Amino acid sequence: MKKRKAIKTFKIYNSANNLPTEWDLIAQNNIFLSTSYLLVLEKSAPTNMQCNFIGIFKNEELVGISLTQFLNLNLLESFGERDNCIKTSVRNFVFKNYCSHVLFVGNNMLTGQNAFAKSDDISTIEIMEVLELAVENLKIQFKQQKTKIHLTVFKDFDTKTSVEINSVLKDYYKFTTQPNMLFSIPKDWKTEQDYINALSKKYRDQYKRARKKIVDVEKRKLSCEEIKKYESTINELYHHVAKNAPFNTFFLANNHFCEFKKTLDDNFLFYGYFLNDKMIGFNTLIKNGKAMDTYFLGYDDTIQREKMLYLNMLYDMNAYSIKKEFKEIVFARTALEIKSSVGAKPEEMFGFLKHSNPLIDKGISKLFCYLEPKTEWKERNPFK
């Protein structure tokens, strides 16, 4: 008897409210593709972002899921104000005029492999083949709404996966940017003291010096109501850090953190740092199975240096994750050197990029150096 050929199809959903009931069975190992996360993301997305969700089916059975994010960079007041130089001006001009409509397959608000999840009934190659067709269909939908997609980006794959999907995305430019900073927690560590004991003298002294600086700063775990109470201060602290980043493609909505706390509950942690009862900084964490993902933060830069606030936040993240027996902390991109000084190691991530204009796409490798600021940094090893 001849075996029936599997029919693979896709469906594009414009709202997380319409996702099929089986969606979370596929997303069970990744909170960032779960219905609860996608609902709150949709509700509190940056004003220049539109999310779509793709279901991939094999003989009408859901076997794969994906998130896409369309970003309209024309709606941004600033791409980041830290680097005021000719190259930055050229990059901003290029973005505004040739790359302002960007479609990401994956999550541009996170670092890591969050483009898709799948069941064992379909291979990675098959998923990518259907996903590429779905993305082309989505671009047609945008075109019908008078929006032309300039750049299509499949983002954040580890080395193994990127090699595996090369053949599917052969027409795309493969690139790598800043690495994902990961801290693997040894199984025998149970307390923060285990971490301190493992540090070399130089970094143990750094730890002690940082902790002394923050003795008069109070750290508080905030509820949704408390986040709402301090909302204007939180947004001010967040925007200070975001605007001083070398490059931004979005800014968070004012209600972002409160909505996340309301929906994700204990899976979303918000910590405020207070000096004389005034909030001077905050950081956020998202629990993703046995991995702890660091999320957005903010601080008052005039106090940050004096109190070594950012470094102390990193130590706090380490301490909490060790105590709660997480296997890994995902520190994401940016501030690579200081993250390596507390124990994080770089993992190279790859993306695939394509421009809708064939002439521009031909020179995309040269254009890319203007789109992605290069970061020079020195890796540290804090352990004995």
KEGU-202507 format. One record per residue (C-alpha): x, y, z; residue number from 0. Coordinates in steps of 0.05 Angstrom, whole numbers, plus 5000, padded with zeros to 4 digits. Layout:
REM KEGU-202507
X; Y; Z; NUM
...
//
This chain:
REM KEGU-202507
5000; 5000; 5000; 0
5027; 5067; 4979; 1
5043; 5114; 5038; 2
5002; 5179; 5035; 3
5046; 5240; 5025; 4
5043; 5289; 5083; 5
5010; 5355; 5065; 6
5043; 5414; 5100; 7
5004; 5480; 5105; 8
5006; 5543; 5147; 9
4957; 5593; 5177; 10
4973; 5665; 5196; 11
4938; 5692; 5257; 12
4931; 5767; 5268; 13
4914; 5761; 5342; 14
4939; 5716; 5398; 15
4866; 5709; 5419; 16
4853; 5666; 5357; 17
4909; 5616; 5367; 18
4889; 5542; 5365; 19
4881; 5505; 5431; 20
4940; 5459; 5416; 21
4988; 5519; 5410; 22
5015; 5512; 5481; 23
5030; 5438; 5472; 24
5081; 5458; 5419; 25
5106; 5518; 5461; 26
5112; 5480; 5527; 27
5188; 5486; 5530; 28
5191; 5560; 5512; 29
5150; 5612; 5550; 30
5166; 5663; 5496; 31
5122; 5626; 5446; 32
5066; 5609; 5497; 33
4997; 5638; 5489; 34
5001; 5677; 5555; 35
5066; 5711; 5534; 36
5041; 5727; 5464; 37
4976; 5755; 5491; 38
5012; 5803; 5537; 39
5063; 5821; 5484; 40
5007; 5838; 5436; 41
4972; 5880; 5490; 42
5034; 5919; 5510; 43
5076; 5918; 5446; 44
5117; 5980; 5426; 45
5076; 6029; 5386; 46
5117; 6015; 5323; 47
5109; 5939; 5327; 48
5056; 5892; 5299; 49
5057; 5818; 5317; 50
5032; 5760; 5275; 51
5031; 5687; 5292; 52
5041; 5628; 5245; 53
5015; 5558; 5256; 54
5047; 5502; 5214; 55
5005; 5440; 5200; 56
5021; 5370; 5175; 57
4959; 5334; 5151; 58
4917; 5386; 5189; 59
4954; 5372; 5255; 60
4990; 5431; 5287; 61
5065; 5413; 5287; 62
5100; 5481; 5289; 63
5090; 5552; 5313; 64
5124; 5618; 5300; 65
5123; 5692; 5318; 66
5135; 5749; 5270; 67
5143; 5823; 5288; 68
5136; 5879; 5238; 69
5172; 5943; 5259; 70
5160; 6011; 5227; 71
5223; 6049; 5243; 72
5194; 6113; 5214; 73
5153; 6119; 5278; 74
5216; 6124; 5322; 75
5240; 6192; 5345; 76
5310; 6165; 5357; 77
5350; 6103; 5339; 78
5395; 6116; 5400; 79
5433; 6178; 5420; 80
5499; 6151; 5448; 81
5541; 6150; 5385; 82
5541; 6218; 5351; 83
5587; 6207; 5291; 84
5586; 6207; 5215; 85
5577; 6131; 5211; 86
5517; 6134; 5257; 87
5486; 6190; 5216; 88
5496; 6149; 5152; 89
5466; 6088; 5186; 90
5405; 6127; 5209; 91
5396; 6156; 5139; 92
5399; 6086; 5108; 93
5348; 6060; 5158; 94
5299; 6117; 5148; 95
5302; 6114; 5072; 96
5315; 6042; 5053; 97
5303; 5997; 5113; 98
5247; 6028; 5154; 99
5198; 5970; 5146; 100
5228; 5908; 5177; 101
5196; 5840; 5186; 102
5229; 5797; 5239; 103
5216; 5722; 5243; 104
5231; 5714; 5317; 105
5229; 5762; 5375; 106
5268; 5827; 5367; 107
5257; 5843; 5441; 108
5297; 5782; 5464; 109
5362; 5747; 5450; 110
5359; 5673; 5435; 111
5327; 5620; 5392; 112
5254; 5641; 5395; 113
5235; 5642; 5321; 114
5196; 5576; 5323; 115
5180; 5514; 5363; 116
5160; 5447; 5335; 117
5136; 5377; 5352; 118
5176; 5314; 5337; 119
5131; 5301; 5277; 120
5166; 5351; 5233; 121
5240; 5367; 5220; 122
5273; 5435; 5226; 123
5284; 5437; 5151; 124
5210; 5423; 5138; 125
5189; 5477; 5188; 126
5235; 5528; 5154; 127
5210; 5511; 5084; 128
5137; 5523; 5105; 129
5156; 5583; 5147; 130
5190; 5617; 5089; 131
5127; 5607; 5046; 132
5085; 5635; 5103; 133
5130; 5696; 5109; 134
5124; 5710; 5035; 135
5049; 5706; 5042; 136
5050; 5753; 5101; 137
5091; 5803; 5061; 138
5036; 5802; 5007; 139
4985; 5816; 5062; 140
5025; 5877; 5084; 141
5031; 5900; 5011; 142
4955; 5897; 5004; 143
4953; 5944; 5064; 144
5000; 5992; 5027; 145
5061; 5972; 5069; 146
5122; 5947; 5032; 147
5170; 5904; 5073; 148
5241; 5927; 5060; 149
5280; 5878; 5103; 150
5262; 5807; 5123; 151
5303; 5779; 5181; 152
5303; 5708; 5210; 153
5337; 5721; 5276; 154
5378; 5687; 5329; 155
5398; 5615; 5314; 156
5455; 5577; 5347; 157
5511; 5551; 5304; 158
5481; 5481; 5295; 159
5412; 5506; 5274; 160
5440; 5560; 5229; 161
5481; 5507; 5190; 162
5419; 5463; 5186; 163
5375; 5517; 5155; 164
5428; 5546; 5108; 165
5400; 5508; 5049; 166
5329; 5535; 5059; 167
5351; 5607; 5067; 168
5406; 5604; 5014; 169
5382; 5670; 4982; 170
5390; 5706; 5048; 171
5453; 5740; 5075; 172
5477; 5702; 5137; 173
5504; 5748; 5191; 174
5527; 5747; 5263; 175
5524; 5804; 5313; 176
5539; 5811; 5387; 177
5536; 5743; 5421; 178
5485; 5719; 5471; 179
5517; 5720; 5541; 180
5500; 5656; 5579; 181
5517; 5636; 5650; 182
5514; 5561; 5662; 183
5504; 5548; 5736; 184
5543; 5488; 5763; 185
5497; 5434; 5793; 186
5531; 5434; 5860; 187
5520; 5508; 5873; 188
5462; 5519; 5922; 189
5475; 5588; 5950; 190
5507; 5654; 5931; 191
5565; 5637; 5976; 192
5582; 5578; 5930; 193
5588; 5630; 5874; 194
5631; 5676; 5916; 195
5677; 5618; 5936; 196
5689; 5601; 5863; 197
5713; 5672; 5845; 198
5787; 5688; 5838; 199
5815; 5739; 5888; 200
5810; 5797; 5838; 201
5736; 5785; 5824; 202
5720; 5767; 5896; 203
5749; 5836; 5915; 204
5706; 5867; 5860; 205
5645; 5832; 5889; 206
5659; 5857; 5960; 207
5673; 5928; 5935; 208
5607; 5929; 5895; 209
5566; 5902; 5954; 210
5594; 5955; 6002; 211
5573; 6010; 5954; 212
5500; 5988; 5957; 213
5489; 5977; 6032; 214
5442; 6037; 6037; 215
5402; 6018; 5975; 216
5338; 5979; 5987; 217
5316; 5926; 5937; 218
5241; 5911; 5932; 219
5202; 5860; 5892; 220
5143; 5898; 5863; 221
5072; 5876; 5849; 222
5031; 5900; 5789; 223
4999; 5955; 5832; 224
5067; 5979; 5855; 225
5094; 5979; 5785; 226
5035; 6022; 5764; 227
5048; 6069; 5823; 228
5120; 6081; 5799; 229
5104; 6078; 5725; 230
5128; 6148; 5707; 231
5194; 6139; 5744; 232
5203; 6069; 5713; 233
5193; 6096; 5643; 234
5241; 6153; 5656; 235
5295; 6105; 5681; 236
5283; 6057; 5623; 237
5285; 6111; 5570; 238
5350; 6139; 5598; 239
5384; 6071; 5587; 240
5349; 6057; 5521; 241
5366; 6125; 5490; 242
5439; 6116; 5510; 243
5443; 6049; 5475; 244
5482; 6050; 5409; 245
5421; 6029; 5370; 246
5346; 6018; 5381; 247
5290; 5992; 5337; 248
5234; 6003; 5388; 249
5216; 6034; 5455; 250
5171; 5999; 5505; 251
5099; 6021; 5517; 252
5086; 6055; 5584; 253
5042; 5997; 5608; 254
5091; 5943; 5587; 255
5117; 5920; 5655; 256
5050; 5924; 5691; 257
5016; 5882; 5637; 258
5072; 5830; 5639; 259
5067; 5824; 5715; 260
4991; 5819; 5712; 261
4991; 5763; 5661; 262
5055; 5724; 5675; 263
5049; 5732; 5751; 264
5108; 5697; 5786; 265
5141; 5680; 5720; 266
5156; 5755; 5713; 267
5198; 5788; 5767; 268
5205; 5863; 5775; 269
5256; 5890; 5825; 270
5260; 5963; 5844; 271
5322; 5994; 5876; 272
5309; 6052; 5924; 273
5353; 6104; 5957; 274
5320; 6146; 6011; 275
5253; 6118; 5986; 276
5266; 6143; 5915; 277
5270; 6092; 5859; 278
5339; 6097; 5827; 279
5337; 6034; 5784; 280
5300; 5970; 5767; 281
5311; 5904; 5732; 282
5265; 5849; 5707; 283
5270; 5774; 5698; 284
5228; 5722; 5662; 285
5228; 5649; 5682; 286
5233; 5604; 5621; 287
5233; 5532; 5646; 288
5301; 5519; 5678; 289
5330; 5582; 5646; 290
5326; 5651; 5676; 291
5321; 5705; 5622; 292
5343; 5775; 5640; 293
5295; 5826; 5611; 294
5295; 5903; 5610; 295
5325; 5948; 5662; 296
5335; 6021; 5678; 297
5374; 6066; 5725; 298
5394; 6136; 5743; 299
5463; 6144; 5712; 300
5484; 6197; 5761; 301
5476; 6146; 5818; 302
5492; 6083; 5779; 303
5567; 6094; 5777; 304
5574; 6115; 5849; 305
5533; 6055; 5874; 306
5559; 6006; 5821; 307
5485; 5993; 5811; 308
5487; 5955; 5745; 309
5541; 5907; 5770; 310
5501; 5895; 5834; 311
5440; 5880; 5793; 312
5479; 5826; 5756; 313
5503; 5797; 5823; 314
5431; 5796; 5847; 315
5408; 5760; 5785; 316
5462; 5708; 5796; 317
5444; 5699; 5870; 318
5369; 5690; 5857; 319
5380; 5641; 5800; 320
5428; 5598; 5841; 321
5382; 5598; 5901; 322
5322; 5577; 5858; 323
5363; 5522; 5823; 324
5360; 5549; 5752; 325
5408; 5516; 5704; 326
5424; 5577; 5663; 327
5419; 5653; 5662; 328
5408; 5685; 5594; 329
5442; 5753; 5601; 330
5428; 5770; 5527; 331
5468; 5822; 5487; 332
5500; 5889; 5505; 333
5549; 5904; 5562; 334
5587; 5842; 5542; 335
5650; 5854; 5583; 336
5616; 5868; 5650; 337
5571; 5808; 5640; 338
5632; 5764; 5627; 339
5662; 5792; 5691; 340
5606; 5760; 5732; 341
5612; 5693; 5697; 342
5573; 5696; 5631; 343
5603; 5664; 5568; 344
5589; 5686; 5496; 345
5548; 5642; 5450; 346
5551; 5662; 5377; 347
5482; 5674; 5346; 348
5466; 5678; 5272; 349
5412; 5711; 5231; 350
5390; 5713; 5158; 351
5374; 5778; 5123; 352
5344; 5796; 5056; 353
5325; 5863; 5024; 354
5265; 5869; 4977; 355
5305; 5912; 4928; 356
5350; 5865; 4887; 357
5403; 5919; 4876; 358
5407; 5936; 4950; 359
5405; 5861; 4968; 360
5466; 5850; 4924; 361
5506; 5896; 4968; 362
5473; 5876; 5033; 363
5538; 5851; 5064; 364
5569; 5921; 5057; 365
5505; 5955; 5080; 366
5502; 5910; 5141; 367
5563; 5943; 5173; 368
5522; 6007; 5177; 369
5460; 5972; 5203; 370
5496; 5937; 5260; 371
5545; 5976; 5303; 372
5609; 5936; 5317; 373
5628; 5925; 5389; 374
5699; 5914; 5412; 375
5705; 5879; 5480; 376
5750; 5836; 5522; 377
5724; 5772; 5552; 378
5736; 5763; 5627; 379
5742; 5700; 5668; 380
5723; 5713; 5741; 381
5733; 5642; 5767; 382
5793; 5607; 5797; 383
//
